[in-house]
Amino acid sequence: MIHCRVLWLAGLMLVCALPVTAQVSVELVMNQEKYMQYEPIYARVRLRNYSGQPLVFGKDEKLKGALQLEIVQNRRFVKPLKQEDFSLVGTVLLPGQSEEFVFRVDRYYKLTRKGHYTIHAFVRHAKLKDVFRSADRSIEVTPGVEVWRRTVGVPDVLAGSRAVSQRGDRLQMRSFSLRVLEERAVRHNYVVVEDAKRVYGVICIGKEVSSAPRSQEIDMLNRLHVISPVASRLFRYLVINLDGRIEHQEMLKRDRTVPVLVRDGKTGQVSRVGGIEAVAGVDYKLPENAKTGAL
């Protein structure tokens, strides 16, 4: 068995060393058409080998190849943040075979400037005479429409270990804002955590539903609690901290009353009143293409 595998691999490498008059199809799909500023941007690239010969991507000079993107905004190319391509080393495309790659585009390119972008992908290989590219895709980056904002101080436990006397009199401040992004007549609600210098988190909390009001409160640790309707009788409850991370989340359903948040004025504790826990697979199902960054 081992001998057969060695012969097969040797034969494959021999074929891959021959000149390739290949045809490779490149398909680019973005997970959204509109993005909130600083939201993760994902892309999926699908390659298919129509050459009739195996196509191997390796470190050897004769097998070198890469996947690249070209992004244009306002007729200007967006320069990559990192001087590196998306590595395909180790990828083997047999005749007729296809392979998919998913990656975060914003880790390689700065796409925080609002406006429209045109993106296409292309693949090159030492054995390919031509460079093969995908069709153009258009996306838009927007700050959305702000509907609510609350600015709070950063507790000492988050501000650092320095003594208060060493920090000066100025308290560090951060803001929670609720924003709405409309895509194809569907309104998506977001929470953005930021200060004057940095964005800590951008979280999509679900599609906007007008059948029930949204509820939000700040607790004694300056965390944001928000209950947002996602269907006629279904709600999403989130607790988001000042670093833009979700500390708690659950799905709720309406029983006799709509779930709302209540804040104790003395202790600052936030509690949920009304509603009961919803069961996944019974009361709701996870969407196959949720607007959470996944493709």
Secondary structure, 3 states (H helix, E strand, C coil): CHHHHHHHHHHHHHHHCCCECCCEEEEEEECCCEEECCCCCEEEEEEEECCCCCEECCCCHHHCEEEEEEEEECCEECCECCCCCEECCCCEECCCCEEEEEEEHHHCECCCCCEEEEEEEEEEECCECCCEECCCEEEEEECCEEEEEEEEECCHHHHCCCCHHHHCCCCCEEEEEEEEEEECCEEEEEEEEECCCCEEEEEEEEECCCCCCCEEEECCCCCEEEEEECCCCEEEEEEECCCCCEEEEEEEECCCCCCEEEECCCCCCEEEECCEECCECCCECCCCCCCCCCC
